[in-house]
């Protein structure tokens, strides 16, 4: 097992926070942990109703799992997981309306449109 460092954890948190802001996910309270991510680089637990997420960055990984490992890319990946968390939450429910699905998918689309618009404005 290879251990991740505090420096890796800080880079992960900084990347996650950057993309959280970039994607307009400021309505979420995010807590970070450096611990067991269950054989993954990181994992996220999102409470969509309360808009609270816990993001766990692995404190150790299998040696073979470190091939291509990058804390910054992992932070971006987990921020993307947060972006689609409401869609995943909706899909797990036994019943939901088409209106719920449309609202959740359009929330993701609007966030991405706002991002792309801000990029275009800077050109």
Phi and psi restraints in degrees (range 20) as a CNS / XPLOR table:
assign (resid 1 and name C) (resid 2 and name N)
       (resid 2 and name CA) (resid 2 and name C) 1.0 -101.8 20.0 2
assign (resid 2 and name N) (resid 2 and name CA)
       (resid 2 and name C) (resid 3 and name N) 1.0 138.9 20.0 2
assign (resid 2 and name C) (resid 3 and name N)
       (resid 3 and name CA) (resid 3 and name C) 1.0 -95.9 20.0 2
assign (resid 3 and name N) (resid 3 and name CA)
       (resid 3 and name C) (resid 4 and name N) 1.0 144.1 20.0 2
assign (resid 3 and name C) (resid 4 and name N)
       (resid 4 and name CA) (resid 4 and name C) 1.0 -87.5 20.0 2
assign (resid 4 and name N) (resid 4 and name CA)
       (resid 4 and name C) (resid 5 and name N) 1.0 156.8 20.0 2
assign (resid 4 and name C) (resid 5 and name N)
       (resid 5 and name CA) (resid 5 and name C) 1.0 -100.9 20.0 2
assign (resid 5 and name N) (resid 5 and name CA)
       (resid 5 and name C) (resid 6 and name N) 1.0 167.3 20.0 2
assign (resid 5 and name C) (resid 6 and name N)
       (resid 6 and name CA) (resid 6 and name C) 1.0 -62.1 20.0 2
assign (resid 6 and name N) (resid 6 and name CA)
       (resid 6 and name C) (resid 7 and name N) 1.0 -36.2 20.0 2
assign (resid 6 and name C) (resid 7 and name N)
       (resid 7 and name CA) (resid 7 and name C) 1.0 -62.8 20.0 2
assign (resid 7 and name N) (resid 7 and name CA)
       (resid 7 and name C) (resid 8 and name N) 1.0 -41.7 20.0 2
assign (resid 7 and name C) (resid 8 and name N)
       (resid 8 and name CA) (resid 8 and name C) 1.0 -60.1 20.0 2
assign (resid 8 and name N) (resid 8 and name CA)
       (resid 8 and name C) (resid 9 and name N) 1.0 -45.3 20.0 2
assign (resid 8 and name C) (resid 9 and name N)
       (resid 9 and name CA) (resid 9 and name C) 1.0 -61.7 20.0 2
assign (resid 9 and name N) (resid 9 and name CA)
       (resid 9 and name C) (resid 10 and name N) 1.0 -42.7 20.0 2
assign (resid 9 and name C) (resid 10 and name N)
       (resid 10 and name CA) (resid 10 and name C) 1.0 -65.8 20.0 2
assign (resid 10 and name N) (resid 10 and name CA)
       (resid 10 and name C) (resid 11 and name N) 1.0 -39.8 20.0 2
assign (resid 10 and name C) (resid 11 and name N)
       (resid 11 and name CA) (resid 11 and name C) 1.0 -64.6 20.0 2
assign (resid 11 and name N) (resid 11 and name CA)
       (resid 11 and name C) (resid 12 and name N) 1.0 -41.0 20.0 2
assign (resid 11 and name C) (resid 12 and name N)
       (resid 12 and name CA) (resid 12 and name C) 1.0 -60.1 20.0 2
assign (resid 12 and name N) (resid 12 and name CA)
       (resid 12 and name C) (resid 13 and name N) 1.0 -50.7 20.0 2
assign (resid 12 and name C) (resid 13 and name N)
       (resid 13 and name CA) (resid 13 and name C) 1.0 -61.0 20.0 2
assign (resid 13 and name N) (resid 13 and name CA)
       (resid 13 and name C) (resid 14 and name N) 1.0 -42.7 20.0 2
assign (resid 13 and name C) (resid 14 and name N)
       (resid 14 and name CA) (resid 14 and name C) 1.0 -63.4 20.0 2
assign (resid 14 and name N) (resid 14 and name CA)
       (resid 14 and name C) (resid 15 and name N) 1.0 -43.3 20.0 2
assign (resid 14 and name C) (resid 15 and name N)
       (resid 15 and name CA) (resid 15 and name C) 1.0 -65.0 20.0 2
assign (resid 15 and name N) (resid 15 and name CA)
       (resid 15 and name C) (resid 16 and name N) 1.0 -45.9 20.0 2
assign (resid 15 and name C) (resid 16 and name N)
       (resid 16 and name CA) (resid 16 and name C) 1.0 -57.7 20.0 2
assign (resid 16 and name N) (resid 16 and name CA)
       (resid 16 and name C) (resid 17 and name N) 1.0 -48.9 20.0 2
assign (resid 16 and name C) (resid 17 and name N)
       (resid 17 and name CA) (resid 17 and name C) 1.0 -62.7 20.0 2
assign (resid 17 and name N) (resid 17 and name CA)
       (resid 17 and name C) (resid 18 and name N) 1.0 -39.5 20.0 2
assign (resid 17 and name C) (resid 18 and name N)
       (resid 18 and name CA) (resid 18 and name C) 1.0 -59.6 20.0 2
assign (resid 18 and name N) (resid 18 and name CA)
       (resid 18 and name C) (resid 19 and name N) 1.0 -49.9 20.0 2
assign (resid 18 and name C) (resid 19 and name N)
       (resid 19 and name CA) (resid 19 and name C) 1.0 -71.7 20.0 2
assign (resid 19 and name N) (resid 19 and name CA)
       (resid 19 and name C) (resid 20 and name N) 1.0 -31.2 20.0 2
assign (resid 19 and name C) (resid 20 and name N)
       (resid 20 and name CA) (resid 20 and name C) 1.0 -59.5 20.0 2
assign (resid 20 and name N) (resid 20 and name CA)
       (resid 20 and name C) (resid 21 and name N) 1.0 -45.8 20.0 2
assign (resid 20 and name C) (resid 21 and name N)
       (resid 21 and name CA) (resid 21 and name C) 1.0 -66.9 20.0 2
assign (resid 21 and name N) (resid 21 and name CA)
       (resid 21 and name C) (resid 22 and name N) 1.0 -43.8 20.0 2
assign (resid 21 and name C) (resid 22 and name N)
       (resid 22 and name CA) (resid 22 and name C) 1.0 -59.5 20.0 2
assign (resid 22 and name N) (resid 22 and name CA)
       (resid 22 and name C) (resid 23 and name N) 1.0 -39.9 20.0 2
assign (resid 22 and name C) (resid 23 and name N)
       (resid 23 and name CA) (resid 23 and name C) 1.0 -84.0 20.0 2
assign (resid 23 and name N) (resid 23 and name CA)
       (resid 23 and name C) (resid 24 and name N) 1.0 0.9 20.0 2
assign (resid 23 and name C) (resid 24 and name N)
       (resid 24 and name CA) (resid 24 and name C) 1.0 71.0 20.0 2
assign (resid 24 and name N) (resid 24 and name CA)
       (resid 24 and name C) (resid 25 and name N) 1.0 33.6 20.0 2
assign (resid 24 and name C) (resid 25 and name N)
       (resid 25 and name CA) (resid 25 and name C) 1.0 -96.4 20.0 2
assign (resid 25 and name N) (resid 25 and name CA)
       (resid 25 and name C) (resid 26 and name N) 1.0 42.9 20.0 2
assign (resid 25 and name C) (resid 26 and name N)
       (resid 26 and name CA) (resid 26 and name C) 1.0 -78.9 20.0 2
assign (resid 26 and name N) (resid 26 and name CA)
       (resid 26 and name C) (resid 27 and name N) 1.0 -6.9 20.0 2
assign (resid 26 and name C) (resid 27 and name N)
       (resid 27 and name CA) (resid 27 and name C) 1.0 -86.6 20.0 2
assign (resid 27 and name N) (resid 27 and name CA)
       (resid 27 and name C) (resid 28 and name N) 1.0 8.7 20.0 2
assign (resid 27 and name C) (resid 28 and name N)
       (resid 28 and name CA) (resid 28 and name C) 1.0 -109.2 20.0 2
assign (resid 28 and name N) (resid 28 and name CA)
       (resid 28 and name C) (resid 29 and name N) 1.0 138.7 20.0 2
assign (resid 28 and name C) (resid 29 and name N)
       (resid 29 and name CA) (resid 29 and name C) 1.0 -95.6 20.0 2
assign (resid 29 and name N) (resid 29 and name CA)
       (resid 29 and name C) (resid 30 and name N) 1.0 125.3 20.0 2
assign (resid 29 and name C) (resid 30 and name N)
       (resid 30 and name CA) (resid 30 and name C) 1.0 -117.7 20.0 2
assign (resid 30 and name N) (resid 30 and name CA)
       (resid 30 and name C) (resid 31 and name N) 1.0 131.1 20.0 2
assign (resid 30 and name C) (resid 31 and name N)
       (resid 31 and name CA) (resid 31 and name C) 1.0 -114.2 20.0 2
assign (resid 31 and name N) (resid 31 and name CA)
       (resid 31 and name C) (resid 32 and name N) 1.0 139.1 20.0 2
assign (resid 31 and name C) (resid 32 and name N)
       (resid 32 and name CA) (resid 32 and name C) 1.0 -110.5 20.0 2
assign (resid 32 and name N) (resid 32 and name CA)
       (resid 32 and name C) (resid 33 and name N) 1.0 143.3 20.0 2
assign (resid 32 and name C) (resid 33 and name N)
       (resid 33 and name CA) (resid 33 and name C) 1.0 -133.1 20.0 2
assign (resid 33 and name N) (resid 33 and name CA)
       (resid 33 and name C) (resid 34 and name N) 1.0 146.3 20.0 2
assign (resid 33 and name C) (resid 34 and name N)
       (resid 34 and name CA) (resid 34 and name C) 1.0 -112.0 20.0 2
assign (resid 34 and name N) (resid 34 and name CA)
       (resid 34 and name C) (resid 35 and name N) 1.0 94.9 20.0 2
assign (resid 34 and name C) (resid 35 and name N)
       (resid 35 and name CA) (resid 35 and name C) 1.0 -161.4 20.0 2
assign (resid 35 and name N) (resid 35 and name CA)
       (resid 35 and name C) (resid 36 and name N) 1.0 -148.3 20.0 2
assign (resid 35 and name C) (resid 36 and name N)
       (resid 36 and name CA) (resid 36 and name C) 1.0 -76.3 20.0 2
assign (resid 36 and name N) (resid 36 and name CA)
       (resid 36 and name C) (resid 37 and name N) 1.0 117.2 20.0 2
assign (resid 36 and name C) (resid 37 and name N)
       (resid 37 and name CA) (resid 37 and name C) 1.0 -107.0 20.0 2
assign (resid 37 and name N) (resid 37 and name CA)
       (resid 37 and name C) (resid 38 and name N) 1.0 20.6 20.0 2
assign (resid 37 and name C) (resid 38 and name N)
       (resid 38 and name CA) (resid 38 and name C) 1.0 54.2 20.0 2
assign (resid 38 and name N) (resid 38 and name CA)
       (resid 38 and name C) (resid 39 and name N) 1.0 59.2 20.0 2
assign (resid 38 and name C) (resid 39 and name N)
       (resid 39 and name CA) (resid 39 and name C) 1.0 63.3 20.0 2
assign (resid 39 and name N) (resid 39 and name CA)
       (resid 39 and name C) (resid 40 and name N) 1.0 27.8 20.0 2
assign (resid 39 and name C) (resid 40 and name N)
       (resid 40 and name CA) (resid 40 and name C) 1.0 -126.6 20.0 2
assign (resid 40 and name N) (resid 40 and name CA)
       (resid 40 and name C) (resid 41 and name N) 1.0 165.1 20.0 2
assign (resid 40 and name C) (resid 41 and name N)
       (resid 41 and name CA) (resid 41 and name C) 1.0 -67.1 20.0 2
assign (resid 41 and name N) (resid 41 and name CA)
       (resid 41 and name C) (resid 42 and name N) 1.0 -36.0 20.0 2
assign (resid 41 and name C) (resid 42 and name N)
       (resid 42 and name CA) (resid 42 and name C) 1.0 -161.8 20.0 2
assign (resid 42 and name N) (resid 42 and name CA)
       (resid 42 and name C) (resid 43 and name N) 1.0 164.9 20.0 2
assign (resid 42 and name C) (resid 43 and name N)
       (resid 43 and name CA) (resid 43 and name C) 1.0 -151.0 20.0 2
assign (resid 43 and name N) (resid 43 and name CA)
       (resid 43 and name C) (resid 44 and name N) 1.0 159.7 20.0 2
assign (resid 43 and name C) (resid 44 and name N)
       (resid 44 and name CA) (resid 44 and name C) 1.0 -130.5 20.0 2
assign (resid 44 and name N) (resid 44 and name CA)
       (resid 44 and name C) (resid 45 and name N) 1.0 140.8 20.0 2
assign (resid 44 and name C) (resid 45 and name N)
       (resid 45 and name CA) (resid 45 and name C) 1.0 -119.7 20.0 2
assign (resid 45 and name N) (resid 45 and name CA)
       (resid 45 and name C) (resid 46 and name N) 1.0 116.8 20.0 2
assign (resid 45 and name C) (resid 46 and name N)
       (resid 46 and name CA) (resid 46 and name C) 1.0 -116.6 20.0 2
assign (resid 46 and name N) (resid 46 and name CA)
       (resid 46 and name C) (resid 47 and name N) 1.0 125.6 20.0 2
assign (resid 46 and name C) (resid 47 and name N)
       (resid 47 and name CA) (resid 47 and name C) 1.0 -98.2 20.0 2
assign (resid 47 and name N) (resid 47 and name CA)
       (resid 47 and name C) (resid 48 and name N) 1.0 99.4 20.0 2
assign (resid 47 and name C) (resid 48 and name N)
       (resid 48 and name CA) (resid 48 and name C) 1.0 -68.6 20.0 2
assign (resid 48 and name N) (resid 48 and name CA)
       (resid 48 and name C) (resid 49 and name N) 1.0 -35.2 20.0 2
assign (resid 48 and name C) (resid 49 and name N)
       (resid 49 and name CA) (resid 49 and name C) 1.0 -65.9 20.0 2
assign (resid 49 and name N) (resid 49 and name CA)
       (resid 49 and name C) (resid 50 and name N) 1.0 -44.1 20.0 2
assign (resid 49 and name C) (resid 50 and name N)
       (resid 50 and name CA) (resid 50 and name C) 1.0 -87.8 20.0 2
assign (resid 50 and name N) (resid 50 and name CA)
       (resid 50 and name C) (resid 51 and name N) 1.0 -7.7 20.0 2
assign (resid 50 and name C) (resid 51 and name N)
       (resid 51 and name CA) (resid 51 and name C) 1.0 54.7 20.0 2
assign (resid 51 and name N) (resid 51 and name CA)
       (resid 51 and name C) (resid 52 and name N) 1.0 47.1 20.0 2
assign (resid 51 and name C) (resid 52 and name N)
       (resid 52 and name CA) (resid 52 and name C) 1.0 -124.1 20.0 2
assign (resid 52 and name N) (resid 52 and name CA)
       (resid 52 and name C) (resid 53 and name N) 1.0 132.2 20.0 2
assign (resid 52 and name C) (resid 53 and name N)
       (resid 53 and name CA) (resid 53 and name C) 1.0 -129.4 20.0 2
assign (resid 53 and name N) (resid 53 and name CA)
       (resid 53 and name C) (resid 54 and name N) 1.0 143.0 20.0 2
assign (resid 53 and name C) (resid 54 and name N)
       (resid 54 and name CA) (resid 54 and name C) 1.0 -113.8 20.0 2
assign (resid 54 and name N) (resid 54 and name CA)
       (resid 54 and name C) (resid 55 and name N) 1.0 124.9 20.0 2
assign (resid 54 and name C) (resid 55 and name N)
       (resid 55 and name CA) (resid 55 and name C) 1.0 -112.5 20.0 2
assign (resid 55 and name N) (resid 55 and name CA)
       (resid 55 and name C) (resid 56 and name N) 1.0 122.8 20.0 2
assign (resid 55 and name C) (resid 56 and name N)
       (resid 56 and name CA) (resid 56 and name C) 1.0 -108.1 20.0 2
assign (resid 56 and name N) (resid 56 and name CA)
       (resid 56 and name C) (resid 57 and name N) 1.0 122.3 20.0 2
assign (resid 56 and name C) (resid 57 and name N)
       (resid 57 and name CA) (resid 57 and name C) 1.0 -99.4 20.0 2
assign (resid 57 and name N) (resid 57 and name CA)
       (resid 57 and name C) (resid 58 and name N) 1.0 129.1 20.0 2
assign (resid 57 and name C) (resid 58 and name N)
       (resid 58 and name CA) (resid 58 and name C) 1.0 -59.5 20.0 2
assign (resid 58 and name N) (resid 58 and name CA)
       (resid 58 and name C) (resid 59 and name N) 1.0 131.8 20.0 2
assign (resid 58 and name C) (resid 59 and name N)
       (resid 59 and name CA) (resid 59 and name C) 1.0 -85.7 20.0 2
assign (resid 59 and name N) (resid 59 and name CA)
       (resid 59 and name C) (resid 60 and name N) 1.0 -15.4 20.0 2
assign (resid 59 and name C) (resid 60 and name N)
       (resid 60 and name CA) (resid 60 and name C) 1.0 -153.3 20.0 2
assign (resid 60 and name N) (resid 60 and name CA)
       (resid 60 and name C) (resid 61 and name N) 1.0 153.0 20.0 2
assign (resid 60 and name C) (resid 61 and name N)
       (resid 61 and name CA) (resid 61 and name C) 1.0 -138.7 20.0 2
assign (resid 61 and name N) (resid 61 and name CA)
       (resid 61 and name C) (resid 62 and name N) 1.0 153.6 20.0 2
assign (resid 61 and name C) (resid 62 and name N)
       (resid 62 and name CA) (resid 62 and name C) 1.0 -61.0 20.0 2
assign (resid 62 and name N) (resid 62 and name CA)
       (resid 62 and name C) (resid 63 and name N) 1.0 146.7 20.0 2
assign (resid 62 and name C) (resid 63 and name N)
       (resid 63 and name CA) (resid 63 and name C) 1.0 -52.3 20.0 2
assign (resid 63 and name N) (resid 63 and name CA)
       (resid 63 and name C) (resid 64 and name N) 1.0 -46.4 20.0 2
assign (resid 63 and name C) (resid 64 and name N)
       (resid 64 and name CA) (resid 64 and name C) 1.0 -66.9 20.0 2
assign (resid 64 and name N) (resid 64 and name CA)
       (resid 64 and name C) (resid 65 and name N) 1.0 -24.9 20.0 2
assign (resid 64 and name C) (resid 65 and name N)
       (resid 65 and name CA) (resid 65 and name C) 1.0 -73.7 20.0 2
assign (resid 65 and name N) (resid 65 and name CA)
       (resid 65 and name C) (resid 66 and name N) 1.0 -12.5 20.0 2
assign (resid 65 and name C) (resid 66 and name N)
       (resid 66 and name CA) (resid 66 and name C) 1.0 -85.0 20.0 2
assign (resid 66 and name N) (resid 66 and name CA)
       (resid 66 and name C) (resid 67 and name N) 1.0 -5.6 20.0 2
assign (resid 66 and name C) (resid 67 and name N)
       (resid 67 and name CA) (resid 67 and name C) 1.0 -66.1 20.0 2
assign (resid 67 and name N) (resid 67 and name CA)
       (resid 67 and name C) (resid 68 and name N) 1.0 122.0 20.0 2
assign (resid 67 and name C) (resid 68 and name N)
       (resid 68 and name CA) (resid 68 and name C) 1.0 76.8 20.0 2
assign (resid 68 and name N) (resid 68 and name CA)
       (resid 68 and name C) (resid 69 and name N) 1.0 8.2 20.0 2
assign (resid 68 and name C) (resid 69 and name N)
       (resid 69 and name CA) (resid 69 and name C) 1.0 -69.7 20.0 2
assign (resid 69 and name N) (resid 69 and name CA)
       (resid 69 and name C) (resid 70 and name N) 1.0 135.5 20.0 2
assign (resid 69 and name C) (resid 70 and name N)
       (resid 70 and name CA) (resid 70 and name C) 1.0 -149.8 20.0 2
assign (resid 70 and name N) (resid 70 and name CA)
       (resid 70 and name C) (resid 71 and name N) 1.0 114.8 20.0 2
assign (resid 70 and name C) (resid 71 and name N)
       (resid 71 and name CA) (resid 71 and name C) 1.0 -60.7 20.0 2
assign (resid 71 and name N) (resid 71 and name CA)
       (resid 71 and name C) (resid 72 and name N) 1.0 -32.3 20.0 2
assign (resid 71 and name C) (resid 72 and name N)
       (resid 72 and name CA) (resid 72 and name C) 1.0 -69.1 20.0 2
assign (resid 72 and name N) (resid 72 and name CA)
       (resid 72 and name C) (resid 73 and name N) 1.0 -46.7 20.0 2
assign (resid 72 and name C) (resid 73 and name N)
       (resid 73 and name CA) (resid 73 and name C) 1.0 -63.7 20.0 2
assign (resid 73 and name N) (resid 73 and name CA)
       (resid 73 and name C) (resid 74 and name N) 1.0 -34.4 20.0 2
assign (resid 73 and name C) (resid 74 and name N)
       (resid 74 and name CA) (resid 74 and name C) 1.0 -67.0 20.0 2
assign (resid 74 and name N) (resid 74 and name CA)
       (resid 74 and name C) (resid 75 and name N) 1.0 -39.8 20.0 2
assign (resid 74 and name C) (resid 75 and name N)
       (resid 75 and name CA) (resid 75 and name C) 1.0 -61.8 20.0 2
assign (resid 75 and name N) (resid 75 and name CA)
       (resid 75 and name C) (resid 76 and name N) 1.0 -42.3 20.0 2
assign (resid 75 and name C) (resid 76 and name N)
       (resid 76 and name CA) (resid 76 and name C) 1.0 -63.3 20.0 2
assign (resid 76 and name N) (resid 76 and name CA)
       (resid 76 and name C) (resid 77 and name N) 1.0 -44.2 20.0 2
assign (resid 76 and name C) (resid 77 and name N)
       (resid 77 and name CA) (resid 77 and name C) 1.0 -58.6 20.0 2
assign (resid 77 and name N) (resid 77 and name CA)
       (resid 77 and name C) (resid 78 and name N) 1.0 -45.1 20.0 2
assign (resid 77 and name C) (resid 78 and name N)
       (resid 78 and name CA) (resid 78 and name C) 1.0 -69.1 20.0 2
assign (resid 78 and name N) (resid 78 and name CA)
       (resid 78 and name C) (resid 79 and name N) 1.0 -31.7 20.0 2
assign (resid 78 and name C) (resid 79 and name N)
       (resid 79 and name CA) (resid 79 and name C) 1.0 -66.3 20.0 2
assign (resid 79 and name N) (resid 79 and name CA)
       (resid 79 and name C) (resid 80 and name N) 1.0 -37.8 20.0 2
assign (resid 79 and name C) (resid 80 and name N)
       (resid 80 and name CA) (resid 80 and name C) 1.0 -65.3 20.0 2
assign (resid 80 and name N) (resid 80 and name CA)
       (resid 80 and name C) (resid 81 and name N) 1.0 -36.4 20.0 2
assign (resid 80 and name C) (resid 81 and name N)
       (resid 81 and name CA) (resid 81 and name C) 1.0 -60.8 20.0 2
assign (resid 81 and name N) (resid 81 and name CA)
       (resid 81 and name C) (resid 82 and name N) 1.0 -40.0 20.0 2
assign (resid 81 and name C) (resid 82 and name N)
       (resid 82 and name CA) (resid 82 and name C) 1.0 -65.4 20.0 2
assign (resid 82 and name N) (resid 82 and name CA)
       (resid 82 and name C) (resid 83 and name N) 1.0 -38.2 20.0 2
assign (resid 82 and name C) (resid 83 and name N)
       (resid 83 and name CA) (resid 83 and name C) 1.0 -57.6 20.0 2
assign (resid 83 and name N) (resid 83 and name CA)
       (resid 83 and name C) (resid 84 and name N) 1.0 -41.3 20.0 2
assign (resid 83 and name C) (resid 84 and name N)
       (resid 84 and name CA) (resid 84 and name C) 1.0 -98.3 20.0 2
assign (resid 84 and name N) (resid 84 and name CA)
       (resid 84 and name C) (resid 85 and name N) 1.0 3.3 20.0 2
assign (resid 84 and name C) (resid 85 and name N)
       (resid 85 and name CA) (resid 85 and name C) 1.0 -54.3 20.0 2
assign (resid 85 and name N) (resid 85 and name CA)
       (resid 85 and name C) (resid 86 and name N) 1.0 -42.6 20.0 2
assign (resid 85 and name C) (resid 86 and name N)
       (resid 86 and name CA) (resid 86 and name C) 1.0 -62.6 20.0 2
assign (resid 86 and name N) (resid 86 and name CA)
       (resid 86 and name C) (resid 87 and name N) 1.0 -34.9 20.0 2
assign (resid 86 and name C) (resid 87 and name N)
       (resid 87 and name CA) (resid 87 and name C) 1.0 -66.0 20.0 2
assign (resid 87 and name N) (resid 87 and name CA)
       (resid 87 and name C) (resid 88 and name N) 1.0 -43.9 20.0 2
assign (resid 87 and name C) (resid 88 and name N)
       (resid 88 and name CA) (resid 88 and name C) 1.0 -64.6 20.0 2
assign (resid 88 and name N) (resid 88 and name CA)
       (resid 88 and name C) (resid 89 and name N) 1.0 -39.0 20.0 2
assign (resid 88 and name C) (resid 89 and name N)
       (resid 89 and name CA) (resid 89 and name C) 1.0 -62.9 20.0 2
assign (resid 89 and name N) (resid 89 and name CA)
       (resid 89 and name C) (resid 90 and name N) 1.0 -43.5 20.0 2
assign (resid 89 and name C) (resid 90 and name N)
       (resid 90 and name CA) (resid 90 and name C) 1.0 -63.1 20.0 2
assign (resid 90 and name N) (resid 90 and name CA)
       (resid 90 and name C) (resid 91 and name N) 1.0 -42.1 20.0 2
assign (resid 90 and name C) (resid 91 and name N)
       (resid 91 and name CA) (resid 91 and name C) 1.0 -64.1 20.0 2
assign (resid 91 and name N) (resid 91 and name CA)
       (resid 91 and name C) (resid 92 and name N) 1.0 -26.8 20.0 2
assign (resid 91 and name C) (resid 92 and name N)
       (resid 92 and name CA) (resid 92 and name C) 1.0 -78.8 20.0 2
assign (resid 92 and name N) (resid 92 and name CA)
       (resid 92 and name C) (resid 93 and name N) 1.0 -15.4 20.0 2
assign (resid 92 and name C) (resid 93 and name N)
       (resid 93 and name CA) (resid 93 and name C) 1.0 -77.9 20.0 2
assign (resid 93 and name N) (resid 93 and name CA)
       (resid 93 and name C) (resid 94 and name N) 1.0 145.6 20.0 2
assign (resid 93 and name C) (resid 94 and name N)
       (resid 94 and name CA) (resid 94 and name C) 1.0 -67.2 20.0 2
assign (resid 94 and name N) (resid 94 and name CA)
       (resid 94 and name C) (resid 95 and name N) 1.0 -38.4 20.0 2
assign (resid 94 and name C) (resid 95 and name N)
       (resid 95 and name CA) (resid 95 and name C) 1.0 -132.1 20.0 2
assign (resid 95 and name N) (resid 95 and name CA)
       (resid 95 and name C) (resid 96 and name N) 1.0 137.3 20.0 2
assign (resid 95 and name C) (resid 96 and name N)
       (resid 96 and name CA) (resid 96 and name C) 1.0 -156.4 20.0 2
assign (resid 96 and name N) (resid 96 and name CA)
       (resid 96 and name C) (resid 97 and name N) 1.0 156.0 20.0 2
assign (resid 96 and name C) (resid 97 and name N)
       (resid 97 and name CA) (resid 97 and name C) 1.0 -92.6 20.0 2
assign (resid 97 and name N) (resid 97 and name CA)
       (resid 97 and name C) (resid 98 and name N) 1.0 161.8 20.0 2
assign (resid 97 and name C) (resid 98 and name N)
       (resid 98 and name CA) (resid 98 and name C) 1.0 -62.4 20.0 2
assign (resid 98 and name N) (resid 98 and name CA)
       (resid 98 and name C) (resid 99 and name N) 1.0 -32.9 20.0 2
assign (resid 98 and name C) (resid 99 and name N)
       (resid 99 and name CA) (resid 99 and name C) 1.0 -62.9 20.0 2
assign (resid 99 and name N) (resid 99 and name CA)
       (resid 99 and name C) (resid 100 and name N) 1.0 -39.5 20.0 2
assign (resid 99 and name C) (resid 100 and name N)
       (resid 100 and name CA) (resid 100 and name C) 1.0 -61.7 20.0 2
assign (resid 100 and name N) (resid 100 and name CA)
       (resid 100 and name C) (resid 101 and name N) 1.0 -45.1 20.0 2
assign (resid 100 and name C) (resid 101 and name N)
       (resid 101 and name CA) (resid 101 and name C) 1.0 -64.2 20.0 2
assign (resid 101 and name N) (resid 101 and name CA)
       (resid 101 and name C) (resid 102 and name N) 1.0 -44.2 20.0 2
assign (resid 101 and name C) (resid 102 and name N)
       (resid 102 and name CA) (resid 102 and name C) 1.0 -61.7 20.0 2
assign (resid 102 and name N) (resid 102 and name CA)
       (resid 102 and name C) (resid 103 and name N) 1.0 -43.2 20.0 2
assign (resid 102 and name C) (resid 103 and name N)
       (resid 103 and name CA) (resid 103 and name C) 1.0 -63.4 20.0 2
assign (resid 103 and name N) (resid 103 and name CA)
       (resid 103 and name C) (resid 104 and name N) 1.0 -43.2 20.0 2
assign (resid 103 and name C) (resid 104 and name N)
       (resid 104 and name CA) (resid 104 and name C) 1.0 -68.0 20.0 2
assign (resid 104 and name N) (resid 104 and name CA)
       (resid 104 and name C) (resid 105 and name N) 1.0 -42.9 20.0 2
assign (resid 104 and name C) (resid 105 and name N)
       (resid 105 and name CA) (resid 105 and name C) 1.0 -69.1 20.0 2
assign (resid 105 and name N) (resid 105 and name CA)
       (resid 105 and name C) (resid 106 and name N) 1.0 -37.1 20.0 2
assign (resid 105 and name C) (resid 106 and name N)
       (resid 106 and name CA) (resid 106 and name C) 1.0 -70.4 20.0 2
assign (resid 106 and name N) (resid 106 and name CA)
       (resid 106 and name C) (resid 107 and name N) 1.0 -27.0 20.0 2
assign (resid 106 and name C) (resid 107 and name N)
       (resid 107 and name CA) (resid 107 and name C) 1.0 -62.7 20.0 2
assign (resid 107 and name N) (resid 107 and name CA)
       (resid 107 and name C) (resid 108 and name N) 1.0 -41.4 20.0 2
assign (resid 107 and name C) (resid 108 and name N)
       (resid 108 and name CA) (resid 108 and name C) 1.0 -66.4 20.0 2
assign (resid 108 and name N) (resid 108 and name CA)
       (resid 108 and name C) (resid 109 and name N) 1.0 -44.9 20.0 2
assign (resid 108 and name C) (resid 109 and name N)
       (resid 109 and name CA) (resid 109 and name C) 1.0 -61.0 20.0 2
assign (resid 109 and name N) (resid 109 and name CA)
       (resid 109 and name C) (resid 110 and name N) 1.0 -45.0 20.0 2
assign (resid 109 and name C) (resid 110 and name N)
       (resid 110 and name CA) (resid 110 and name C) 1.0 -61.9 20.0 2
assign (resid 110 and name N) (resid 110 and name CA)
       (resid 110 and name C) (resid 111 and name N) 1.0 -40.8 20.0 2
assign (resid 110 and name C) (resid 111 and name N)
       (resid 111 and name CA) (resid 111 and name C) 1.0 -61.1 20.0 2
assign (resid 111 and name N) (resid 111 and name CA)
       (resid 111 and name C) (resid 112 and name N) 1.0 -44.0 20.0 2
assign (resid 111 and name C) (resid 112 and name N)
       (resid 112 and name CA) (resid 112 and name C) 1.0 -68.9 20.0 2
assign (resid 112 and name N) (resid 112 and name CA)
       (resid 112 and name C) (resid 113 and name N) 1.0 -37.7 20.0 2
assign (resid 112 and name C) (resid 113 and name N)
       (resid 113 and name CA) (resid 113 and name C) 1.0 -61.4 20.0 2
assign (resid 113 and name N) (resid 113 and name CA)
       (resid 113 and name C) (resid 114 and name N) 1.0 -43.8 20.0 2
assign (resid 113 and name C) (resid 114 and name N)
       (resid 114 and name CA) (resid 114 and name C) 1.0 -61.0 20.0 2
assign (resid 114 and name N) (resid 114 and name CA)
       (resid 114 and name C) (resid 115 and name N) 1.0 -39.6 20.0 2
assign (resid 114 and name C) (resid 115 and name N)
       (resid 115 and name CA) (resid 115 and name C) 1.0 -63.1 20.0 2
assign (resid 115 and name N) (resid 115 and name CA)
       (resid 115 and name C) (resid 116 and name N) 1.0 -49.8 20.0 2
assign (resid 115 and name C) (resid 116 and name N)
       (resid 116 and name CA) (resid 116 and name C) 1.0 -63.6 20.0 2
assign (resid 116 and name N) (resid 116 and name CA)
       (resid 116 and name C) (resid 117 and name N) 1.0 -38.7 20.0 2
assign (resid 116 and name C) (resid 117 and name N)
       (resid 117 and name CA) (resid 117 and name C) 1.0 -62.3 20.0 2
assign (resid 117 and name N) (resid 117 and name CA)
       (resid 117 and name C) (resid 118 and name N) 1.0 -41.2 20.0 2
assign (resid 117 and name C) (resid 118 and name N)
       (resid 118 and name CA) (resid 118 and name C) 1.0 -67.8 20.0 2
assign (resid 118 and name N) (resid 118 and name CA)
       (resid 118 and name C) (resid 119 and name N) 1.0 -34.4 20.0 2
assign (resid 118 and name C) (resid 119 and name N)
       (resid 119 and name CA) (resid 119 and name C) 1.0 -66.2 20.0 2
assign (resid 119 and name N) (resid 119 and name CA)
       (resid 119 and name C) (resid 120 and name N) 1.0 -43.7 20.0 2
assign (resid 119 and name C) (resid 120 and name N)
       (resid 120 and name CA) (resid 120 and name C) 1.0 -63.4 20.0 2
assign (resid 120 and name N) (resid 120 and name CA)
       (resid 120 and name C) (resid 121 and name N) 1.0 -38.7 20.0 2
assign (resid 120 and name C) (resid 121 and name N)
       (resid 121 and name CA) (resid 121 and name C) 1.0 -62.7 20.0 2
assign (resid 121 and name N) (resid 121 and name CA)
       (resid 121 and name C) (resid 122 and name N) 1.0 -29.6 20.0 2
assign (resid 121 and name C) (resid 122 and name N)
       (resid 122 and name CA) (resid 122 and name C) 1.0 -79.5 20.0 2
assign (resid 122 and name N) (resid 122 and name CA)
       (resid 122 and name C) (resid 123 and name N) 1.0 -14.1 20.0 2
